[in-house]
C-alpha cells in the first residue's frame, strides 16, 4: 500500500531524495550506469573528464552507502572494481526521465503565455 502524504511530509521526503542526489557529479555518474550498464572506475575517469579521482571516489562511496550503487571488487592484481546500480537505483531512471520531459515542456508553456 502506498504511503499517504500531507503537503509537509511530501515536501520533506522529496527534499531528502534531492539531498541523496545533490552534488556536481552524482547524476552524471548515474546516467552512465542506467540501462544496466556496468562501469569500472577507470571507465568513469574517461567518461567524466572533469572529475578528480578524489571526488569520483567520494561520490561513488556515497552512492554506495545510500544503496543506489553496488561496488564489486575482484581479487586480482591490479584490483578490478566494477560499479552498477542496485534495483532501487535503476528504478530512479524513469523518475529522472520524467524530470527531463518536464524541463522540455517549459518552452512550450512559455510560447503559449
Helices and strands as residue ranges (DSSP letters): H 7-21, H 26-33, E 39-40, H 41-47, H 53-65, E 69-74, E 80-85, H 87-90, H 92-112
